[in-house]
Amino acid sequence: MPKPKKRGSNHQRGTGGQPRNVQPFSDEDASIETMSHCSGFSDPASFTEDGPEVDEEATQEDLEYKLKGFIDLTLDKSAKTRQAALESLKSAFSSKILYEFIMERRMTLTDSIERCIKKGKSDEQCAAAGLACLLCVQMGSGIESEEIFKTLGPVLKKIICDGTASIQARQACATCLGICCFIVTDDITELYSTMECLENIFTKAYHRDRDTNGVSSTHNTVLHISALLAWTLLLTICPMNEVKKKIEMHLHKLPSLLSCDDLSMRIAAGETLALLFELARETDADFFYEDMELLTEKLRALATDGNKHRAKVDKRKQRSVFRDVLRAVEERDFPTEMVKFGPERMYIDCWVKKQTYDTFKEILGSGMQYHLQSNDFLRNVFELGPPVMLDAATLKTMKISRFERHLYNSAAFKARTKARSKCRDKRADVGEFF
């Protein structure tokens, strides 16, 4: 390799803690199997027919060499360099399955994450917490992950409860604590302890001062939302007797959050209510809620909200969510969604499954589809069975040429445009006279 020029002093670790020039993990470093929810890579048919053969072993060695460098840089004196290294590791962990590589370095990674959360500033703490989530997703539910959680759990709880820490860092740590606990905890005592920690945060939203317009918003709202969603995720794996206790404790208080000024809080509260009703009816088919009429009235108002002072995008999103929530509370109905990943399909047919999917989609991003295909832990969570192995011959039969894809997309676009134009044409409502 050519030596760096002398003026490029950033390539050397200086005693003054100057930031290094870190090359981030890029899409080119990920394999072509990396799936995006919206891109053509979601379907094996979108692979190009002809392409240069890739030396997978050499590519893997090159990737691991880069990742080793990023792990080393998490100990750098420069905060910017550490943060860049953490972000690059997050990108790699979300887009590739690196179980063996991580297994050999899990203690080093855990120590680096712990140090960054304890001593770093807000952005660095957020990046470290995100990396901790992905580390547990990669490792799955095993002894190694339990060791990671035993190390990081107390640190995360300390930051969450620290009023002097930044809201963003506390928010990231609350999400991380919930996800890691969901993945690794077999100890029921630890599960309850984690839920209590999160409850202590989001229940403060119940006690805010109210005015004539409802619940006033504060800068802590984002923290309350993250704690509520993390708590709801853990509720889905609780024993039924504990679920009943939590429902009795929170079902009458959660509706107060529907009046919050923050749209995300209203949506989080609404979806949590739908999930609680779903769990309550699973435990007791004759479940009865005393204030049903008042609750449905409030949900219906949100589902048909037309207040002019709210943005159109926010109103559209709110109405869409609360129509589903209202159906869940009133009619015990759930609008089934289908998720495609490669040749497989997964149906999201309940609020518990939706909550779980949305949580992991948030941390994995575009890598969610790839992990659904290849990650044993996630496939076990969603009951997908072992990964589907397709040989080269099968993949080849599923491929179509670029020209065929172009024709298909053009035809679909024309049909869609024609249908929309007909709906928008006012004359469509007027009968033709001959």
N, C-alpha and C positions, 0 to 999 in steps of 0.2 A: 504493500500500500504506500502511496506517495506521502511524504512527510508534510504536515501542515505548515503554512507559511508562518514566519516569525510574528508578523503583525497580528495573526489570529490568536492572540493570547487567551481568548475565551476557551480554547480547546484544552487548556491546562487548568488544573485546580489551583487557584491562587490562594494565598494565605489571607487575602482580604475578603474572601467570600464572594467574589464576583461571579455572576451567573454564567454557566456554560451555554454554549450554543447547542441545545438539545434538538436532535432531529426526531420529531414525534412519530409514533407508530401510525402508518398510513394504510389506506385501503389496499395498496399494492402488497403490503406485508401479509395480509389475510389471504386465505385460499379462495378460489372461485366458488367454494361451497358456501361462503358467507351469504346468508339470506337476508333480504330486506322485505319488510311487510308490503311495500308498495312497488319495488323494482321488479324488473323482469326476472331476476335471479330467483324469485320465489317458485318458479316453475322450471324443471329440468329441460323443458322444451325450448327454453329461451337461450340455452347454451349454443354458442356458435359451432358450426359443424367442423370447420377446419381451424386448427390452431397449433402453434408450436408445442411440442412435447416438453413438459416441465420435469426437471429432476427434483422429485419431491423430497428426497433425502437431503439434497444440498439446500433446498429452500427452507426446510425445517431447521437445519443447522444454522443457516443465516438468521432465521427468526429468533432462535434461542440465543444466539450471540448478541443480538440487539436487546433482547429482554434482560439478559444478564447485565448489560450496560445500564439499562434503566433502573434495575434493582440497586446497583452500586450508587447511582445518582440520587437515590432517595436519601442518602446519607450526606449529600453535599452541603457545604456551608451556605450556599445561596438558596433562599426560600423560593425564588423563581425557578431555579433548576430542579429543586425537589418537587415542586408542584407540577412542572412539565413532565417529569419522569413518572409521577403518579398518574397523570392523565394518559400518558402513552401506555402504561400498563393496563389502565382501565379499558382503553380501546382494544388492546390485544385480548384481554380476558373476555370481553363481551363478544368478540367475533371469532374466537377459536376455542377449541377444547384442548386444554394444556395440562391435563391431570398429572401426567408423569413428571413433567417439568416442574410444576408447582409442588408436587409431593416432596421432591428433593430439596426444595427451598422454602417450605412453608413457615419454618421457624424464623428464617431471615426476613421473609415478607411480613410476618406478624410483628416482629420487633420494629421494623421500619414503620409500619402503619401505626403502631402504638406510640412511637416517638413523635411522628408527625401530628397525631391527634393531641398529644399532651403538650407539645412545645410549639406547634405551628400556629399561624394566624388563621383567620376565617377561611380563606379560599383553600389553603393547604389542608385544613381540617376536613372541609367538605370533600376534597379529592380523596383523602385517606379513608374517610368513611365509605365513600362509594366503592373504593378498591376493596375494602373489607367485605362488602356485600358480594362482590363478584368473586372474591377468593372463596367464600363459603359456597356460592353457587357452583363453582368449579369442583370443589372438594366433595360436595354432597353431604348426606347425613351419615357421618362415621365418627370414629374415635378422634381422627385427626382434626375434624371440624370442631368437635367438642373442646379440644385443647385450645384451638384458636379463640373460641367464644369465651372460654374461661379466662383467657388473657385479656381480651378486648372488652368483654361485657362490663366489668367494673369501670373501665375508663370511659366507655360510652355513657353509662349512667351518670357518672360524675359531671360530664360536660352538659348533658341534658338538664340536670338540676342546677347548674351553675348560672346564676342570674347575671354574672358579669361577662359570660361568654357571648359571642355574637349570635344573633337569632338564626342566621344561616347555618352556622356550625351546629347549633343545638337541633335544628330541623333535620340536618343530614344525619346526625347521630341517632335521632329518634327513629328515622326510617331504617337505618342500619341495624339498630338494636332489634327492631321488630322482625326484620327479614332474617337476620342471623339466628335469632331465637327460633323462628319458624322452621328453619332448615335443620338445626342441630340438636335442639333440646328434646331429650327423652325424660328429663327430670321434671316432674310435674310441679315441684316446689319452685324451680327456677322459672318455669313458665308463668306461674302466678306472680312471682316477684317482679318479673319483667312487665307484666300487664299492669301491676299496681304502680310501677314507676311511670308508665305511659298515662295511666288514669290520673295521676297527680298533676299531669300537665294539661291534658285537654279538658278536664272537668273545671278548670279555672274559667273556661269560656262560659260555663253555666252561670257564674257568679258575677259577671260584669255588670256595671251600672247600666240600667236601661233608660232610654228616653222614649218620647212619644212615637218615634219611628222604628223602635225595636232595639236590637242589640247593637251597641256602638262598636266600631271596628278599632283595633289597636294594632301596633306593630308586632304583637305576639301571635296574630292570627295564623300566619304560615306555620308557626311551631305547633299550634293547637291542631291544625289540619293534619300535619304529618304524624303527630302522636295519635290522633283519632284513627287514621287509616292503618297505622301499624298495629294498634290495639285491636281493631276489627279483624285484621288478618290473623292475629293470634287467637281470637275468639273462635275462628272456624276450626281449630284443632283442639279445643277444650272439651273435656268430658261433659255430657249432657246436664249433669247436676250443677256444674259450674256455669254452663250457658244459661240455665234458668235463673241463677242468682244474678248474673250480669244483666239479663233482660229486665228483671224486676227493678234493678238499681238504676238503669239508664233509659229505659223506654219512655218514661214520662218526662225526662229532662231533655232528651235530644231534640224534640220539636222546637224548643226555644232557639236553637241554632239556625232554624230555617228563616229567622228574621234578621240574620246577620247581614251587614252591608256587603261583605265579601262574597262574590259568586262562588268561588272555590269552596268556601266553608258551607254555603247552602247546599251545594251539590254533594260534598262529602257527608254532610248530615243526612241528606235525603237518601243516598245510597246505603248508608249505614242503617237507617230505619228500615229500608226494604229488606236488607239482610237479616236484621233482628226479627222481623215478622216471619221471614222464611224459616229461620231456626226455631222460633217459638212454635210455629205450626207443625214442624217436624217432631218436636218433643211432645206436643199436645194438639191433636187434631181439632179439639173443641176450644182452642185458645180464643179468649175474648179480651178485647181492649176497650176499656171504659170510655175513653175520649175519642173513639173512632170518628164520630161525626165532625168534631172540631178539627182533628188531624186531616181528614180527607178534604175538608173545606180549605185548609191552608195549602195542602198539596195541589189542589185544583187551581187555586189562585196563582201558584207558581208555574203551573203547567200552561196557563193561559195569560201569563203576565204581559201587559202591553205598556208598561210605564215608559214615558218618553225620555225620562232622564237616564235610562240605561242604554248602552250601546246595542245596536241591532245584533251583532255577533253574540254578545252575552245573552240577550233575550232568546235568540234561536237555540243556543246551547242549553240554556236553562229549561226552556219548554220541552225540548227533546228528552232530557234526562227525567224531568218530573212527570212526563206522561208515562214513562216506564215505571217510575216509582209508584205513581198512583194506581196503575194496573196491578202492581205487585201487592199493594196494601189492600185494595178493594176486591180484586178479582183473583188473587193468588196466581197471577200470570207473569211469565217472563218471555220477552222477545228473543228467541234463539238466534245466536250469531254463529257464523262459520268462519274459522281461521284456516287458511291454506298454508302449508309449508311443504315444498317439494311435491311428491306424489300423494301426500297424506292430507287428511282433513280432520279438524277437531271442532266439535260443536260445544259452544258455551251455552248451557241450558238452565243455569241457575245463578243466583246472586253470589253464592259462595265461590263458584268457579270463576265468575267475572271478577270478583275482588282479587282472587289469587292471580289470575292472568294479568290484570291491569297493573298489579304491583310489580311483577317480574318484567313486564313489558317496559315499565318506567325505568328500571335499572339496566336492562339489557339493550333497549333501544332497537336499532335495526338488526341486532344479533339475536333477537328473540326467536325468529323463525329457524335459524341455524341451530340454536340450542334445543328447540323443540324436536328437531330431527335427531340430534346427536347426544344430548346431555341425559344420562341415565336418571339423574335425580329429578329433573323436570318431567321427563316422560313418566316417571313413577308417580309424581304429584298429580298429573293429569290423566293417569291410567291409560297411557298410550302403548304400553308393552315395550319390549326391547326394540332398539333402533332397526329400521327397515334397511336392509343391505341390498343395494341394486348393483348388479354387475355391469360391465361396460356395454355388453350387447343389449341389455334392457334399456339403459340410458340412451343408446343410439336410436333405438326404435321410437323413443319418446321425443326425439328432436325433430324440429321442423326448420326449414330454411328461413333465412331472413326475408326473402321475397314473399314466402307464404305468410309469415307473420305480418308483413306490411299490408298484404291484401286483406287479411282478416281484420286488422285494426282499422283500415280505411272503411270497410263495409260496416263495421260496428259504429264508427264515428258518424257515417252518413245516416244510419238508422236512428241513432240517438238524436242527431240534430233534427231530423224530420219529425220525430215524435215530440220533441220539445217545441218545435215551431208550431205544430198543430195545436198544442195545449195553450200556447201563448196567443194564437190568433183569435181575436174576439169573434171573428166570423164563424168559428167552429161551432159556436152555440146557436147559430142561426140556420134554419133548415133551407135547403135549396129548393127553388121553385122552377118548374119547367113550363 
